Amino acid sequence: MCGIVGYIGKKQCQGLLMEGLKRLEYRGYDSAGIAVIEPTPGTAAPGTKATLRTERAVGRVANLEDRLEKIGGLHGTVGLAHTRWATHGGVTVDNAHPHRDDKNGICLVHNGIIENYATLRTLLEEKGHRFQSQTDTEVLAMLIGELYDPEQGLEAAVQAALREVTGAYAICVICERDPDVMVCARKGSPLMVGIGAGEYVVASDPSAIVAHTTQAMALDDYTVVKITRDGFRTSTLDNTETTPKVMQLELELEQIEMGGFQHYMQKEIHEQPKAIRNTLRGRIDEKDWVIRLGGLQEKAKELVKAKRIVLIGQGTALHAAMIGEYMLEDIAVIPAEWQYGSEFRYRNPIVEENTVVVAVSQSGETADTLAALDEAKERGALALGVVNAVGSTISRETDAGVYIRVGPEIGVASTKAFVGQVAALSLISIYLGRRRFLSPPRCEWLLRQLQQIPGKIERVLEQDDVIRAVAAKYVERENWLFLGRGYNYPTALEGALKLKEISYIHAEGMPAAEMKHGPIALIDDGMPAVFIANKGPQYDKVMSNIAEVRARGGHVIAVATEGDEDIKRVAEDVLWVPDVPDQLSPMVTVVPLQLLAYHAAVIRGHDVDKPRNLAKSVTVE
């Protein structure tokens, strides 16, 4: 949930590191820091003698920039930087990364959690080490320092320290006594090394690398990398050399720029038609109206034999998984269920023969989902992934999967990843359905309807100003309800989540029928109740639920199908969507809810892309 960037090469690194931090700030923004190895003035070449200098600041990366300007900057060609989302210890300068040891000028940045840090800290304190912070990361820095031997070098100290560590980590380490070396390692938290000409950029996200090189190596768990300007070496914790896997980054620089929009979230909402077209591109054969999913081809026979499919995720990805359950049962006629990844692992989950587990994640690094996936595989499940990030851990750990291909998502509140996940799950459902009970005419009809979704989202986006006016009308109300039925019950959950995440308005999403089993007591005069009331099998039931809210003084905001005259008589405000088949409707009905939340947050003066207490990729449990 934090951002790492490191550099070793020939360039002055401060500017590059700070640029990388700005690109990674969406991953954590409680505090930020930088460390650079500065050659001692008067030496013949960088690295002959060196001094480690660090600078840290609470708050945004801009605060760190101000401090660097005041001190005249840091000057050197080896350095690392970090933007933090607090786990151990409060948001203070002392707790900000980088952290250093007290003996050897060793400095590191760290994402993840060291679970046995308290035991290690006690041991190190007994050896005379004195700590300045409350963090688990400083414990790791001290441990590496304790084990450092100048003759064996930094790499050996890092390997030895990590053999004593329990937990998750992505680390980047430098040392003023070993000034021409950088050592990185990973277990459970993402980290990659960008490979240039005589220079290397280390980062927890490709967005910090792509401006400098498109060649990168994603680290596997328990991998250690020793980097010098002349090259790199990969090994295991016991120093067995391994073969690196270098890949081409597909990310392009313009994809992570704002592109004229006020916020990344706004940009990503408006990118959703393009995002779904990318998800579908090359996967629908219009000649025979069948689906081609290369990522599932080798496992197609096993999938068709599936007796049960379990979809796991967290947050927005879980809401997509819930819609996937409806689709798989409705279209593919396979028993399906959704579960929180965080709960699945710590139960005694039943994984019978021919059980398939589908991990849904934007980043492909979500710690709870990864842990659940590992548990499912251990019990014999066939593991699939529905992810966005190419080369991510989930994509590597699953037996097969489908990339959603929506491009980088920078805004913390997920939008285009959600519709991409739903689109991918619809492809999987139709793909399996056609191999089981779905007739060719029904398959063709569904695929034709799916191809029309991007254009229908574009029609919703044309109502941006209308939706902003509705948000302004109710933005001072601190309690909202979001209600839907069937496929749009998860959409209601997603609408409530978006409003909570970025506007800090309390909102509850629930099945519309559940309201009268208790939550109806919350409704008072003028309370906003957002109903997803598009035309579908349960439309009449939703209209009855609307009447119940109106009878108690609630104000109804309806997401309704274009041309519905009845809804006008019962809703104070209507957000129109085109007519869409029930199975595919969440991809369209969610868009006005995203815009409603976005405008509410902007009107209330909040930072839409970086909401308080949240980070984009939750890589710790």
C-alpha positions in Angstrom: 0.0 0.0 0.0 3.0 2.2 -0.4 5.2 3.3 -3.3 8.9 2.4 -3.8 11.2 3.9 -6.4 15.0 3.4 -6.6 17.7 4.4 -9.0 21.3 3.3 -9.8 23.1 4.7 -12.8 24.9 7.7 -14.1 22.3 10.4 -13.7 21.7 12.6 -10.8 18.9 10.7 -9.2 16.9 13.2 -7.1 14.7 14.5 -9.9 14.0 11.0 -11.2 13.1 9.7 -7.7 10.8 12.6 -7.0 9.1 12.2 -10.4 8.6 8.5 -9.6 7.1 9.4 -6.2 4.6 11.7 -7.8 3.5 8.8 -10.1 3.2 6.5 -7.1 1.6 8.8 -4.7 -1.8 7.2 -5.3 -0.4 4.1 -3.5 0.1 6.0 -0.3 0.3 9.6 0.8 0.7 9.9 4.6 4.4 10.8 4.3 7.3 10.6 1.9 11.1 10.4 2.0 14.2 10.1 0.0 17.8 8.8 0.5 20.8 9.4 -1.8 24.4 8.3 -1.5 26.5 11.4 -2.1 30.1 11.1 -3.1 32.4 12.9 -0.6 33.7 16.1 -2.2 37.1 16.0 -3.7 37.2 12.2 -4.5 38.2 11.0 -7.9 34.9 9.3 -8.8 31.4 8.6 -7.3 31.6 5.8 -4.8 35.2 6.2 -3.7 33.9 7.6 -0.5 30.3 8.3 0.2 27.8 9.7 2.6 24.2 8.6 3.0 21.8 11.5 3.2 18.1 11.3 3.9 15.2 13.7 3.9 11.6 12.9 5.1 8.4 14.8 5.4 4.8 14.2 6.7 2.0 14.6 4.1 2.2 14.7 0.4 5.2 14.5 -1.9 5.0 18.2 -2.4 6.0 18.7 1.2 9.1 16.6 0.7 9.9 18.7 -2.4 9.7 21.9 -0.3 12.2 20.5 2.2 14.6 19.5 -0.5 14.5 22.9 -2.0 15.3 24.5 1.3 18.4 22.3 1.8 19.6 22.7 -1.7 18.8 19.2 -2.8 20.6 15.8 -2.6 23.3 15.0 -5.1 24.3 11.5 -6.2 23.6 8.8 -8.7 22.3 6.1 -6.3 19.2 6.6 -4.3 15.8 5.4 -3.2 12.5 7.0 -2.2 9.1 6.1 -0.7 5.6 7.3 -0.2 3.9 5.8 2.8 0.4 4.6 3.8 0.8 4.0 7.6 0.6 0.5 9.1 3.0 0.4 12.1 3.2 3.7 13.9 1.5 7.0 13.4 2.1 9.5 10.6 5.3 11.2 11.8 8.6 12.1 10.4 10.3 9.4 12.5 8.0 6.8 11.1 8.4 7.9 7.5 10.6 5.9 5.1 13.5 5.5 4.3 14.8 3.9 7.5 18.4 3.3 8.4 20.5 1.3 10.8 22.7 2.8 13.5 26.0 1.3 12.5 26.8 0.9 8.8 24.9 3.5 6.9 22.4 1.0 5.6 19.1 2.5 4.4 16.0 0.9 3.0 12.4 1.4 1.9 9.8 -1.3 2.5 6.3 -2.2 1.5 4.5 -5.0 3.4 4.5 -6.1 7.0 7.1 -7.9 9.1 5.0 -10.0 11.3 7.7 -11.0 13.8 9.1 -7.5 14.1 8.4 -7.3 17.8 10.5 -10.3 18.6 13.3 -9.1 16.3 13.2 -5.7 17.9 13.6 -7.1 21.4 16.6 -9.1 20.2 18.2 -6.2 18.6 17.6 -3.9 21.6 19.4 -6.5 23.7 22.4 -6.2 21.3 22.5 -2.4 21.9 20.5 -1.0 19.0 18.4 2.0 19.7 15.3 2.7 17.6 13.9 6.0 16.5 10.5 4.9 15.1 7.6 2.6 15.9 7.9 0.8 12.5 8.6 -2.8 11.5 10.7 -1.4 8.7 13.3 0.1 11.0 13.6 -3.3 12.6 14.5 -4.8 9.3 17.1 -2.0 8.6 18.7 -2.7 12.0 18.7 -6.4 11.4 20.5 -6.0 8.0 23.0 -3.7 9.7 23.6 -6.2 12.5 24.3 -9.0 9.9 26.4 -6.8 7.6 30.0 -7.9 6.9 32.0 -5.6 4.6 33.9 -8.5 3.2 30.7 -10.4 2.2 28.8 -7.3 1.1 25.3 -5.9 1.2 23.7 -8.8 -0.7 24.7 -11.4 1.8 23.4 -9.3 4.7 20.0 -8.8 3.0 19.7 -12.6 2.3 20.7 -13.5 5.9 18.2 -11.0 7.4 15.3 -12.1 5.2 15.8 -15.7 6.3 14.9 -14.5 9.8 11.8 -12.6 8.7 8.2 -13.7 8.7 5.7 -11.6 6.7 5.5 -9.8 3.5 8.0 -7.4 2.0 9.2 -5.5 -1.1 12.5 -3.8 -0.2 15.1 -1.7 -1.8 18.4 -1.3 0.2 21.5 0.9 -0.2 24.6 1.3 2.0 27.2 4.1 2.2 29.9 1.4 2.9 28.9 -0.4 -0.3 28.0 2.7 -2.4 27.9 1.2 -5.9 25.4 -1.5 -5.1 21.6 -1.7 -4.6 19.9 -4.8 -3.3 16.2 -5.5 -3.8 14.0 -8.4 -2.6 10.4 -9.4 -2.7 7.9 -11.6 -1.0 4.2 -10.9 -1.2 4.4 -7.3 -2.2 5.1 -6.2 -5.8 8.5 -5.0 -7.0 10.1 -4.8 -10.4 13.4 -3.6 -11.9 13.4 -1.5 -15.0 16.4 -2.2 -17.2 18.1 0.6 -19.1 21.5 1.3 -20.6 23.9 1.3 -17.6 21.0 2.3 -15.3 18.2 0.6 -13.4 15.0 1.9 -12.0 13.4 -0.1 -9.2 9.7 0.5 -8.5 6.6 -1.1 -6.9 4.6 -0.1 -10.0 5.5 0.2 -13.7 4.1 3.8 -13.8 7.4 4.9 -12.1 9.5 3.0 -14.7 7.9 3.5 -18.1 9.3 7.1 -18.6 12.8 5.6 -18.5 12.6 2.1 -20.1 10.1 -0.4 -21.3 12.2 -3.5 -20.3 11.5 -4.7 -16.8 11.9 -7.7 -14.6 9.1 -8.5 -12.1 10.5 -10.2 -9.1 9.1 -13.5 -7.9 8.6 -14.3 -4.2 11.9 -14.9 -2.3 13.9 -13.3 -5.0 16.9 -11.1 -4.2 18.5 -8.9 -6.9 21.9 -7.3 -6.6 22.3 -4.4 -9.0 25.4 -2.4 -10.0 25.8 0.0 -13.0 27.3 -2.9 -14.9 24.5 -5.4 -14.5 22.4 -7.4 -12.0 22.3 -10.8 -10.4 19.2 -12.6 -9.1 19.2 -15.3 -6.4 17.2 -17.0 -3.7 17.5 -16.3 0.0 20.1 -19.1 0.3 22.2 -17.5 -2.5 21.3 -19.9 -5.3 21.5 -18.0 -8.6 18.3 -17.9 -10.6 17.4 -16.9 -14.2 15.7 -13.5 -14.4 12.5 -13.1 -16.4 12.6 -9.9 -18.4 9.4 -8.6 -20.0 8.2 -5.7 -22.2 6.1 -3.2 -20.4 2.8 -2.6 -22.2 2.1 0.6 -20.3 2.5 3.9 -22.3 3.4 7.2 -20.7 0.3 9.0 -22.0 -1.9 6.5 -20.2 -0.8 7.8 -16.8 -1.1 11.5 -17.6 -4.2 13.5 -16.7 -5.1 14.2 -20.3 -7.0 17.5 -19.7 -9.3 16.2 -17.0 -9.5 17.7 -13.5 -8.9 14.4 -11.7 -7.7 10.9 -12.6 -11.0 9.5 -11.4 -12.9 11.7 -13.8 -10.7 10.7 -16.6 -11.1 7.0 -15.8 -14.9 7.3 -15.6 -14.9 8.8 -19.1 -12.5 6.1 -20.4 -14.9 3.3 -19.7 -16.3 3.0 -23.2 -12.8 2.6 -24.5 -11.9 0.3 -21.6 -14.7 -2.2 -22.4 -13.8 -2.1 -26.1 -10.3 -3.1 -25.1 -11.6 -5.9 -22.9 -13.7 -7.2 -25.8 -11.2 -6.6 -28.6 -10.2 -9.8 -30.5 -12.3 -12.0 -28.2 -15.6 -12.1 -30.1 -15.6 -14.0 -33.4 -18.4 -12.4 -35.4 -18.2 -15.0 -38.1 -19.5 -17.8 -35.9 -20.4 -15.7 -32.8 -18.2 -17.5 -30.4 -15.7 -16.3 -27.9 -12.0 -16.8 -28.1 -10.2 -16.5 -24.8 -6.6 -17.6 -25.2 -6.0 -17.3 -21.5 -8.5 -20.1 -20.8 -7.9 -22.3 -23.9 -5.6 -24.9 -22.2 -8.1 -25.3 -19.3 -11.3 -25.3 -21.3 -12.1 -29.0 -20.8 -11.6 -28.7 -17.0 -13.7 -25.6 -16.8 -16.6 -27.2 -18.7 -16.5 -30.0 -16.1 -16.7 -27.5 -13.2 -19.3 -28.4 -10.6 -18.9 -25.2 -8.6 -17.2 -21.8 -9.1 -16.1 -19.6 -6.2 -15.3 -16.0 -7.0 -13.1 -14.2 -4.5 -12.2 -10.5 -4.2 -12.2 -7.5 -2.0 -13.9 -4.1 -2.3 -14.9 -3.1 -5.8 -13.5 -6.4 -7.2 -15.8 -8.3 -4.8 -18.8 -6.5 -6.2 -17.8 -7.5 -9.7 -17.4 -11.1 -8.4 -20.9 -10.9 -7.1 -22.2 -10.0 -10.5 -20.1 -12.8 -11.9 -22.0 -15.3 -9.6 -25.3 -14.2 -11.1 -23.9 -14.5 -14.7 -22.3 -17.9 -14.2 -25.5 -19.4 -12.8 -27.8 -17.6 -15.2 -25.8 -17.9 -18.5 -23.5 -20.9 -17.9 -25.8 -22.8 -15.5 -22.9 -23.6 -13.1 -23.4 -23.3 -9.3 -21.4 -20.3 -8.3 -20.8 -18.2 -5.2 -18.8 -15.2 -4.1 -16.7 -14.9 -1.0 -14.5 -12.2 0.6 -10.9 -13.3 0.1 -10.1 -12.2 3.6 -12.7 -14.6 5.0 -12.1 -17.5 2.7 -8.6 -18.2 3.9 -9.4 -18.3 7.6 -12.4 -20.6 7.4 -12.3 -24.2 6.6 -13.4 -23.8 3.0 -14.9 -26.8 1.2 -13.1 -27.4 -2.1 -14.5 -30.4 -3.8 -13.4 -32.1 -7.0 -13.9 -29.9 -10.0 -14.1 -26.7 -8.0 -12.8 -23.6 -9.7 -11.7 -20.5 -7.8 -11.6 -17.2 -9.6 -9.6 -14.4 -8.1 -10.8 -10.9 -9.2 -8.4 -8.0 -8.7 -7.4 -4.8 -10.5 -3.8 -4.8 -9.3 -3.3 -8.6 -9.2 -1.5 -8.0 -5.9 -4.3 -7.8 -3.3 -3.0 -9.6 -0.3 -6.2 -11.0 1.0 -7.2 -12.3 -2.4 -3.7 -13.8 -2.9 -3.9 -15.6 0.4 -7.3 -17.0 -0.4 -6.0 -18.1 -3.8 -3.1 -19.9 -2.2 -5.5 -21.7 0.2 -7.7 -22.8 -2.7 -4.8 -24.1 -4.7 -3.5 -26.0 -1.7 -6.9 -27.7 -1.5 -6.9 -28.7 -5.2 -9.0 -26.0 -6.9 -8.4 -24.9 -10.4 -7.3 -21.3 -10.1 -8.3 -18.6 -12.5 -7.5 -14.9 -12.4 -9.4 -11.8 -13.7 -6.9 -9.0 -13.3 -5.7 -5.8 -15.0 -2.0 -5.7 -14.3 0.0 -7.8 -16.7 2.7 -9.8 -14.9 1.2 -9.3 -11.5 1.4 -12.0 -8.8 -2.2 -13.3 -9.3 -1.6 -13.5 -13.0 1.5 -15.6 -12.4 0.1 -17.8 -9.6 -3.1 -18.8 -11.3 -3.5 -21.8 -13.7 -5.2 -19.6 -16.3 -7.1 -16.3 -16.6 -8.3 -13.3 -18.5 -6.7 -9.8 -18.5 -9.3 -7.1 -18.4 -7.0 -4.7 -20.4 -8.5 -1.4 -19.3 -5.1 0.3 -18.8 -3.7 1.8 -15.7 -6.1 3.0 -13.0 -4.6 5.8 -10.9 -7.6 7.1 -9.0 -7.9 5.2 -5.7 -11.6 4.7 -6.1 -11.9 2.0 -8.8 -14.2 2.8 -11.8 -13.1 1.5 -15.2 -11.5 -1.6 -13.6 -15.0 -2.5 -12.3 -16.7 -2.4 -15.7 -13.7 -4.2 -17.2 -14.0 -7.0 -14.6 -17.8 -7.3 -15.2 -17.1 -7.4 -19.0 -14.5 -10.1 -18.6 -16.8 -12.2 -16.3 -19.6 -11.9 -18.9 -17.2 -13.2 -21.5 -16.2 -16.1 -19.3 -19.9 -16.8 -18.5 -20.9 -16.8 -22.2 -17.8 -18.8 -23.1 -18.7 -21.6 -20.6 -22.4 -21.3 -21.4 -21.9 -22.0 -25.1 -19.9 -25.1 -24.1 -22.7 -26.3 -21.9 -26.4 -25.3 -22.5 -26.4 -21.9 -24.3 -27.9 -22.1 -27.7 -26.2 -20.4 -30.7 -29.0 -17.8 -31.2 -28.9 -16.9 -27.5 -25.1 -16.7 -27.6 -25.1 -14.4 -30.6 -27.8 -12.2 -29.1 -25.8 -11.8 -25.8 -22.6 -11.0 -27.7 -24.3 -8.4 -29.9 -25.7 -6.8 -26.8 -22.3 -6.9 -25.1 -20.7 -5.1 -28.0 -23.3 -2.3 -27.7 -22.4 -1.5 -24.0 -19.6 1.0 -24.8 -21.9 3.1 -26.9 -24.6 3.0 -24.2 -22.1 4.2 -21.6 -21.2 7.1 -23.8 -24.9 8.1 -23.7 -24.8 8.1 -19.9 -21.7 10.2 -19.8 -23.5 12.9 -21.8 -25.6 13.5 -18.7 -22.6 14.6 -16.6 -23.9 18.1 -15.9 -27.4 16.8 -14.9 -25.8 14.3 -12.5 -23.7 17.1 -11.0 -26.8 19.1 -10.3 -28.4 16.1 -8.6 -25.3 15.7 -6.4 -25.3 19.4 -5.5 -29.0 19.1 -4.4 -28.3 16.4 -1.8 -24.6 16.8 -1.0 -25.2 18.1 2.5 -27.1 15.0 3.6 -24.9 12.7 5.6 -26.8 9.4 5.2 -27.8 7.8 2.0 -29.3 4.4 0.9 -28.5 2.6 -2.3 -31.0 -0.1 -3.3 -31.2 -2.6 -6.1 -32.4 -6.1 -6.9 -30.9 -9.0 -8.8 -27.9 -8.1 -10.9 -28.1 -4.5 -9.6 -27.9 -5.4 -5.9 -24.1 -5.5 -6.3 -24.3 -2.3 -8.3 -26.0 -0.7 -5.3 -23.2 -1.8 -3.1 -20.7 -0.3 -5.5 -22.5 3.0 -5.7 -22.6 3.2 -1.9 -18.9 2.3 -1.7 -17.9 5.0 -4.2 -19.8 7.7 -2.2 -18.2 6.6 1.0 -14.7 6.4 -0.4 -14.4 9.8 -1.8 -17.1 12.1 -0.3 -17.0 10.7 3.2 -20.8 10.5 3.2 -22.2 7.6 5.1 -24.0 5.3 2.6 -25.4 1.8 2.8 -26.0 -0.5 -0.2 -28.4 -3.4 0.1 -31.0 -5.5 -1.7 -34.1 -3.3 -2.0 -36.3 -6.0 -0.3 -33.9 -6.1 2.7 -34.7 -2.4 3.5 -38.0 -3.2 5.3 -36.3 -5.8 7.5 -34.7 -3.1 9.6 -32.9 -0.4 7.7 -36.3 1.3 6.8 -36.1 2.7 10.4 -33.3 5.0 9.2 -35.4 6.8 6.7 -36.3 10.3 7.7 -37.6 13.4 5.9 -35.5 14.2 2.9 -33.1 11.2 3.2 -31.6 10.4 -0.3 -32.4 6.9 -1.4 -30.8 5.9 -4.7 -32.8 3.1 -6.5 -31.5 1.2 -9.5 -34.8 0.9 -11.2 -34.0 0.0 -14.8 -36.6 -2.1 -16.6 -36.0 -5.8 -15.8 -37.6 -8.8 -14.2 -37.9 -7.2 -10.8 -39.0 -3.7 -11.9 -42.4 -3.9 -10.3 -40.9 -5.0 -7.0 -38.5 -2.1 -7.0 -41.4 0.3 -7.7 -43.1 -1.1 -4.5 -39.9 -0.5 -2.5 -39.8 3.1 -3.9 -43.3 3.6 -2.6 -42.2 2.5 0.9 -39.5 5.1 1.0 -41.7 7.9 -0.3 -44.3 7.1 2.3 -41.7 7.8 5.0 -40.4 11.1 3.5 -37.3 9.8 1.7 -36.2 11.5 -1.5 -35.9 9.0 -4.4 -33.1 9.3 -6.9 -33.8 6.7 -9.6 -31.4 5.2 -12.2 -34.0 4.3 -14.8 -34.4 3.2 -18.3 -34.9 5.9 -21.0 -38.6 6.4 -21.8 -39.9 5.1 -18.5 -42.9 7.5 -17.8 -43.9 5.7 -14.6 -40.7 6.4 -12.8 -41.1 10.2 -13.2 -44.2 10.1 -11.0 -42.4 8.5 -8.0 -38.8 9.9 -8.1 -37.6 13.4 -7.3 -34.7 12.9 -9.7 -34.1 10.5 -12.5 -30.7 9.5 -14.0 -31.4 7.9 -17.3 -29.7 4.9 -18.8 -30.3 3.2 -22.2 -32.2 -0.1 -22.3 -29.8 -2.9 -21.6 -30.3 -6.7 -21.0 -30.6 -7.4 -17.3 -27.4 -9.6 -17.3 -25.3 -6.8 -18.7 -27.0 -3.8 -17.0 -24.5 -3.2 -14.2 -21.9 -2.0 -16.6 -24.3 0.8 -17.5 -26.2 1.5 -14.3 -23.0 1.9 -12.3 -21.8 4.9 -14.4 -24.3 7.5 -13.0 -23.5 6.3 -9.5 -19.8 6.8 -10.2 -20.5 10.4 -11.5 -22.8 11.1 -8.5 -20.0 10.2 -6.1 -17.4 12.0 -8.0 -19.3 15.3 -8.1 -20.4 15.0 -4.5 -16.7 14.7 -3.5 -15.6 17.7 -5.7 -18.5 19.9 -4.3 -17.5 19.0 -0.8 -13.9 20.0 -1.5 -12.2 16.6 -1.1 -9.2 15.2 -2.9 -11.0 12.8 -5.2 -7.9 10.8 -6.3 -6.4 10.5 -2.9 -9.1 10.0 -0.3 -8.1 9.9 3.4 -7.0 6.7 4.9 -7.1 4.8 1.6 -4.5 3.5 -0.8 -4.9 2.0 -4.2 -3.4 -1.4 -3.9 -3.9 -3.2 -0.5 -0.9 -5.4 -0.4 -1.0 -6.2 3.3 -3.7 -8.3 5.2 
